[in-house]
Structure formats: C-alpha cells, structure tokens
Amino acid sequence: MKFGALKERAENEARVAMTPESARAIQKLGYECFIETGAGLASGISDEAYRSAGATVLASADAVFQAADVIGKVRPPEIDEVSQLSQGKTLISFIYPAQNRELLDAASASGANVVAMDMVPRISRAQKMDALSSMANIAGYRAVIEASNNFGRFFTGQVTAAGKVPPAKVLIVGAGVAGLAAIGTATSLGAITFAFDVRPEVAEQIESMGAQFVYLDFAEQQDGATTGGYAAPSSPEFREKQLQKFRELAPDMDIVITTALIPGRDAPKLWLADMVARMKPGSVVVDLAAERGGNCELTIPDRRIVSDNDVIVIGYTDFPSRMAAQSSILYSNNIRHMLADLTPGKDGKVVHNMEDDVIRGATVTKDGDITYPPPAPKVQAIAVQKPREKVKELTLEEKKARDAAAFKAQTRNQGFLLLIGTALLLLVGVYAPSSFMSHLVVFALSCFVGFQVIWNVSHSLHTPLMAVTNAVSGIVILGALLQIGSAHWLVETLAAFSLLVATINIVGGFLVTRRMLAMFQKS
C-alpha cells in the first residue's frame, strides 16, 4: 500500500505530517511514500530531502489522493478534501470530531476510515502516538518564549554594577502537558514561577520542577481530576474562590500563561478583565486556549492586543507551528507509530483492528459508519490519583516532647537488656570455672567493641578503611597461631580455619586498596 502526506492549506500552518526520517521508517513497514511538492518547505525540508529518503514527490494534492491508500495530514481536512476520499482509503489527521460534526458526516459519506490523532486514548501503550501531548509540550515551551519576547525585562534576577534587577514572576494556570512544559522553561530561565491546577495531585509535580503550587483556602477541596489525565469542570463555589485567588495574585505577576482546556468544551474564563486591569503595565498574558475562546476575557484569537493599562495579551493559535521543524518531527513520529499499529505484519497491509483499544479509540469513521464517541478503554493509564497527605510540621515543644519520649524508651530498653545480660553472666559464673569466665568476658568485650567500631562506620568508607580491617585480621592471625599447636583437635581445626580466612581477607584487602589508590594516580 501507499502512504501520502499533503501540504497544509490552513493559514499560518507550517507543519507537515511526514519528514524524511519518518518516511524511511514508514517504508520499513512495507509502504511506498508520496508527498505533495512543497509540503515540507515551511518546516525547512526540501523536496530533494524527501527524494533522498526514497519518497516520491507529486505535483498536487489531487495526485496524492489518487496515488495513496493512507493519507496523513496535520490540520482537519476541508470538506472538498474529504470528498476525494473513497471506500478503502484511510485518513490520519487531527479531526476534533466533537466540534466538527459536518466534517464527520462528510467523512462517513465517503466510506473512508478516519483516524483522529486527537482521539488517541491516554493509556501507557499509546503514549508514543499521543499527538496532543507532543504539540502541547511545544506550545508550553513556545508560550514562555513568546512571553519573554514581549516582556521588557530579564526573567532571571541580576545584581550588576548598574543596579539590581529583580526576577520576573510567572503564573501558569493549568498544569497539564503544556503547563508543565511552560513551568520547566520559565524556571530554567530564572523566573520565580507559580502554578495552579484544580487537580491537587499535580502539586508534587509542580514543586519538583522548582515552581510554587498555589493553594486555595477552600473548605471542601475538590479533586478536579478525571480518568485520562484531564481536568473536570469546577463547582461554582470553587470557581469563585479560584477567581478571588487570581485577583490577589494579579498585581504581583509579570507574566501569566493560561493553559486550562477541557476536551469538547469551550475554554473556561479564568483571567477576567478586572484581573488584567490589576496587572502592572508591561506585563504579558499568553493564552494557550485561544482557539477555543481563550481563558482570558480580553483574548482575541490569532491576535496580539494591548489593554488600556498597557498589558500585552497574546492569543496566537499556532504556537506549535511557530516551531514547525520540531513539531513536524514529533507529529510525524506520532503518525509513524500509529501506522505501525495499523500494520502489525509490517507488510504494508492495513489491519484496522477495532478490538484494539488504541485503534478503536482513535477511529471516528469506519466503512461509512460514524464510530465516535468511542467506548472507554479497558485499561486507564492515567487514573484519578489521591493526593498524598502532607506531614504535619511539629512545633518546637512537640519536637522536644517527642525526643524526650524516644530517649526514655531507649533508656528503658538498654537497661532491660543490661539486666538480662548481667543475670546470664551471674548464672554462668555460678557453675563455670574462673578461667572460662575470664575468657568469656574478654570475648564478649572484643565482640561488642568490634561490632560498635565497624557497624558505626558509613558504608561508603568501608573500602578506604580496608587497612584497618587488615589490622583486625592480623590480630585474628596472631591468635590463631597461638592456638594452632593446641592438643585438642577441635581447637587446632578452628585455628587453622581462622588463619585461612584471615589470610584471604588480608590479601583481598590489599588488592582492593591498591586498585583504589591507582584511581587517584596519573598513569
């Protein structure tokens, strides 16, 4: 069979569904590869690069539709493009079926199989095909870069001869894939980063990346997570508390990046006009949810505007496309992995297995039937997680009381053990000869002292202290030599065995010590 990739017709769309690297991998699955001429130019990929990878460059989109059995795109196709599909053909692209019912009906009428890359279920096996996460990762990174480009100061704080520069304060609203990418980028640039999410379990992820999680003083803290890793709609009471917190934060924030979006819904309004009015002049708001109406009230899709108080509001909808080279690599890899699942025999034959969770979840039309919405996958990779309970910080008085109780308990245990040991020694002393008692006391003390000396040494220092252990082994050898001439066969046997083991320990210790010292010497 043949796989073809089209040139994107949407305005400002620079991505492409197949790169030369993915073309080589797709050919190994048994496909011939076709690409519309000029499809990769906006991503910095020439037609010659595709030819070098073994792909055939065709002159038009019509030629690709006629030649290819499986067609790859980035943006949802136009209605006239869907009309060129036919029974037996497969389209792999972003579709957004919940918002594009007309497109879904047209695809169903064509009889083609349509695989929506935005409908890949979030289970472990499907992570390599999760195009939404791939693009969200790039969008989060690019949002911080756009913010820094429009922000008039450094992100990191500096102390220079000309004066002190305070670090920028960045607030990320929503800690999904895009939010976490934005947190990582802002933190690495030196900004003081704050983040908020309705899912309390992401607090640990946020704090592990160096940002501060914004907690709400809400009596009935809700868990805003759903299965699949997305956020659930908030209650009106929770939303009011959330907006109140944002109003408190607005005057201190230099940059706000909003990423809150629930699949199949318009973006919730979280950064209202009065919050923008509270921000300092020169501050920046980047709205990653602009395509679905935006989280900010002032957002205008695909526009950069300046508010009355000189706050810049950016509502671009093409953040991944602004890094087209990187986006194309990741997205083409997502499609390649989807093709690998559709071609289990690696023989170029599509097997549309509707029993497979991934294929069934991503398929929105098959053989003329609309299969959206899909059933829930049998296995959830990202289930609702309960947040860990925070350990209560003890007061100074509580710490003193705890330490005193532990000391008393330890003293009681040691006194009890000492009492038992003394009783046993008295019992042995009543019946054993004096010579045995003197040997027993020396033996017990030597074991106790030796145990305390060796046990209290850090494990990381055992090798450097090999010379000390050799000295201990030397004492063992000396004792064994004194006893090896004993008249009793058992004593002589034990002495010989002790001599052998101690000798092995000494020789091995010197070898290890020699190797260790050689590591610090120039060859």
N, C-alpha and C positions, 0 to 999 in steps of 0.2 A: 504494500500500500504506500501511498504518498502523503507526506505532511507538508503543508504550505503555510507560510506566515505572511500576513497582509501589512501594508503600510497604513498607519493610523491616520484617519481622516479628521479626528476631533481637533479643534483649535488648541494650540499650545501643547499638544501631546507629542512628546519626543521619544517615548519608549518603543521598543519593538519586542515581539513575542519570541523571537529566535535570534540567538547570537551564533557566531561561527563555532564557538566551543560547544554550545548545546546542539548545534547541527551535527557535529561529529558524534556526539553521544546518541542522538536520535537515529542516526544511520546504523549504529551498532544494534539498535532494536529491530532492524530489518526494514526501515522506511527509506524511501527516497525523499530528499528535501528540496522544496521550492520556496523562493522568496520573491516578493514583488520588488522591482527595481526601486532603489532609493529608500527602502523601508528602514534601513539602519543608519542613514546619513545623520539624522538628528542626534543619534546616540554615538556618533563618531565611528561608525562601521561602514566601510565602503562595500560596494557590490563585489569588488575584486576579492575582499576578505572572505565573502561567502563562497565565491567560486573556489578559492584555495581550500576551503573546508569541505568541498565536494557537493555544495548545494547548487541548484540550477536557478539562475536569476531570470524571472519572467517579466514581460514588459508592462503588464497591467494587473489590476485586481481580478478582472474577469478571467484572465488566463490562469491565475492561481485557483480560482473557484472551480474552473473546469478541470484542471490537472490534479488537484489534491483531493484525497479522500478524508483527511483530517485537517482542519483549518484552525490556526492559532491566532488570537487577537489579544489586545490589551483592553481597550475600552469596549463597552457593549456595542454590538453592531447596529448600523442603521437598518431601517425596515427594508430598504432596497437591497442591502447586502444579504439580509436573511432570505429574501426572495430568491436568491441564487443558490441557496442550499436545496438539497433534494434527499430523497429516501436513500439511506445507506451512508450518507456523509455525517461527519461528526465535527461540531464546533466547540472549541475550548477557549473560553474568554471570561472576563468579568461580565456578569449579566445583571445582578441586583434584581432578582425576579419579583421581590415584594413591591418594588417601585416601578417596574417595567412590565405591567400586565399586557399591554399591547404588543410588546416585543415577544413576550412568552407565547401569546396566541399565534403570532406570525410564525414563530419557530415551530410550533406544534403543527400548523397547517402545512409546513414544508415537508414534514415527515422525517426531518433530520434529528439526530441525537445531539443535545446541547448539554455541555458540561460547564457549570458555573464555578469558576475558581474562587469566587467569594462565598460559595456554599460548602467548601471543604470542611468536614466536621473536625472539631478540635479534639482529636484523640491522638495518642502517642504516635501511632504508625503514620498518621497523616501530617505530622509537623513539617516534613520535607516538602509538602505540597501547599502549605498554608500561605497563600499569596497575600492575604490580608495582613498577616503579621510581617511578612517581608516588606511590604510597602509602608506599613505603619512605622516600622523601625526607621526607615529612611525619612519619612515625614517628620518624626520626632526630632531626629538629628538636624534636618534642614530647617525646622522651625526655629531652633536656637540660633543657627547661623543667620537666618533672615532677621531675627530679633537683634543680634549683635551688629548687623549691617545697618540697622535703623536706629540703634541706640547710640547716644553721643558720648559714652564714656567706656572705660575699661570694664570688663567683667571681674577681673581679679583686683584685689586691693594692692596698692603700692605705696611705699614710702620713698620719696625721691627728694633730691636737693631742692626742687621747686615746690615741694609741698606734699601733703599726704592725700592719697586717692582712696576713698572707701570702696569696698567691693560692692558689686551690684547685687540686688536682692531679686530672686526669681521665684515665682509661684507657678507650679504646674498643677492644673486642675484635671484630675483623671490620671491614674497610674496604670493604664493598660500598656500594651507594647509601645505605642507612640510616646506615652507619658514617661515610661522608664527610660526610653532612648533619650528623651529630652533631659531627664534628670541626670543621666550619665554625662551628657555633653556639657550641660550647664555647670555641673560640679567640676568636671575636668578643666573647664575654662576659669575656674576660681571663684565663681559666684556663690553667694550664700543662698542655698536652694531650699525651698519649702514645697511640699506636695500634699495634695488632698485627694482622697478617694472614699467612696461610700462603702467600699469593702475593707473592713478593718484588718483582714489577714495580710493585706499588702503593706502594712506599716513596717513590718520587718524587712521586706524587700527594699522599701524606700530608705530606711535608716542604714541598711547595709551598703547603700550606694553613696552615703555621705550627705543625704538630704534630711530635713526635719519633717516628720509627719505632722500634719495639722489635725489636732483632735478637736471634736466638738463636745461642748458641755451639754449633753443630751441625756435625759434621764433614762429613756428606753432606747439605748444604742442599737440600731438595727443593723443586720448583716445584709448589705446591698449586693451580694453576690448571687449569681445563678450558675447552674451547671453549664459548662462551656467557657467559663472564664470571663463572661461579660457582666456588666453591672445591671441591676434591676432598677425599675423606677422607684423613686423615693416617696415616702409619705409626705403630705402637705406640711405636717409639723416639722419633720426632719428637714425639708427643703427650706422652711423659714429660718430654722436655726443655722442652716448652711449659709444662706444669703447674709444673715446677720454677721457670721464669722468673716465672710468675704469683705463686708463693709468695714470691719475693723482692720483687716489686713491691707486694704486698697491703698491708703496713704503711704504705707511703708514700702510697697512693691515697685520696683523699677520696670520689671518685665513680667507679664502674665501670659502663660501659654495654656490654652484650653483644649482638651482632647476628648471631652465627655461625649460619647455617642453610643446609643443603643441600637442594634441592628433592627431594621424595619420601622424605625421611628424617626421623627424629626428631632434635631438636636435640642436638648433642654436649654433654656435660657438661664445661665448661671452667673454671668458677669453683666450686670444691668447698667443702664446709662448713668445712674447715680454713682455707681462704683467707679466708672471711668472718670466721672467728674471729680471724684475724691483723689485720683492719682496725680502725681507730680507732673508738670509739663516736661515733655521729652520722654516720658515713659512709653512703653510699647506693649500692645496686646496682639498676640498671634493666635488666630482662631483656626484650629485644625478641623473643626466641624463645620466649616463654612459651606461645604457642598450640600449639607442637609439643613441649612438655615442658620447655622452658627450658634455657639454658646454665648456670644456677646451680642447684646441688643443692637449695637451700632455696626455690626459686621455687614458688609456688602460683598457677596461672593465675587471672587476674582478682582477685587479692588483693594487698594491701599488708601485709606482715608485718614484725615487728621481731625480730631474732635475740637470743640470750641476751646478747650483748655490745653490744646497742643499735645494731646495723647495720640500716638500713631496706632491705628487699628488695621491689622493686615488680615485679609480674608481670602488669600490665594487658595485655589482648589487643586493646584498642580504641583504640590511640593515634591512628590516622587519624580515627576517629570523634569523638575529643575536639577535633578541629579540623574539624568537619563542613562548615562553609561553604567552606573552602579545598579540602578533599578532594572535595567534590561537584563543584566547578568543574573540577578536574583530571580526575577519573574520567569525568565526563560528556563532556569533550573527548576522552578516550581512546575512548569508545564512539562518539562522532560520527565520529572518523576511521576507526574500523572500519566503520561504516555507509557511509562514503564509498568504501571499498574494495569493499564488498559491492554498491554501487550505482554502477558505473562510468559509466552513462549519465545519472546524475542525474535519472532519470525515475521514481523511486520503485519500481523493479523490482529485486528481489534477484537477483544473479547469483552463485551460490555456486561460484566457480571453484576447483576442487580442484587445479588446476595452479599456482595462485599460492602461493608459499611461505608467506606470512603467513596467508592464509585456511586453507590446508591444515594448518598447524601449530597454529592455534587451534581448529580444528573437532574436537570429540571424538565427536559422533554426527552421522550424516547419513542421512536417509531410512531410519531403522531400523537402520542398521549402526553399530557402535562403531568409530570411526576413531582411537582412542587406543591406543598411543602413535603420534605422527606420525613420518614419516621425517626424518632430519636435513636442515635447509635446505641448498640448493645453495651458498649463499654465507654465510660466517660473518663477522659484523661485529666480534665480539669474540673473536679467536683468542688462543691461548696466546702470550704475549709473553715473550721472553727479557729478563731484567733487564740493564741496562747495567752494564758492568764499571766499578767505581769506580776513579778515577785514584789511583794510589798517591801518598801525600804524601811528598815528598822531605825528607830530613834536611838540617840546615844545611850539613854537609860536602858532601853530594851537590849542593846548590844552588850552592855555591862552585865545585865542580869543573865543573858544567855551564856556569856563567857564564865561567869561565876558558877552557874549550874553545871556547865561542862567540866570545870575544874574539880568541883566536888564529886561528880560522878567518876571522874578518872582517878581521883584520890581514893575513893572507896574501893574501886576495882583493884588498884595496885596494893592497897592494904590487905584486901582479901586474899590475893594471890601470894603475898609475902607471908601471911599467916599460914596458908596451906603448905607452902614450901618449908617453913620452919618446923611445922608439925611432922612433915615427912622426914626431915633431917633428924629430928629427935627420935623418931621411931626407928630409923636405920641405925642411929648411934647406940641405941639400947642393945641391939643384937650383933652389930658388925664390929670387927676388931678395929683398934685405933689406927693401924696402918692403912686400912681400907678407907677410913674416914678422911684421913689427910689427903690421899689420892683423889677421893671423890670431890672434896672441897676445891682442890686445885683444878680438877677437870671442869667442874661447874663454873668456876670463875673464868677460866680460859674460854669456855664456850660462850658465856654471857658477854664478856668483854669483846671477843672476836665478832660475835653477832652484832653488837652495837656499833663497832667500828666499821664493818663492811656494809651493814644494812643502811646506815645513815649517810652513806656516800651516794651522790647523784649517779644515776646510770650513765650519764654522759661522760663521767670522769673515770669509769672503770678501766678503760684502755690506758689512759695516762698513768693510772695507779698500778699498772702491771708490775712495776718494780717492787712496790710494797707487797703485793700478793706473792711475788717471788721470795721476799724475805720471810713471809709466813710459811711458805713451802719449805724454806731452808730449815726452819725450826722443826717442822714435821720430819724432815730427813734426819736431822740430828737425833731426835727422839727415837726414830725407827732404828738407827744404827746402834743406839744404846741397848735396844731390846732385841736385836736380831740374833744375839748369842744366847737368848734365854733357853732354859732347859725344857720349857713347856712348848709342845709343838704348835699349839694354837696361837700363843704369843708370837712365836717366830714367824708363823704364816702371815699373821696380821701385820707384823713389822715389815716383812718383805713386800706385801701388797701396798702398804703406805709408802714405802720407798719408791716403788714403781710409779704410783700415781703422782706423787710429788715431783718426781723427775720429769714426767711428761708435762706437768704444769709449768715447771721452770723453763724447759726447752721451748715450749709453745709460747710462753710469755715473752721470752727474749726475741723470738722470731716476729711476733706481732709488734713489739715495741720497736724493733729495727725497721719494720715496714712503715710504721707511723712516723718515726723520725725522718725517714727518707723522703716523706712527702714535703718536708719543710727545708730540704736541701736542694741546692741548684745541681742539676745533672751535669 
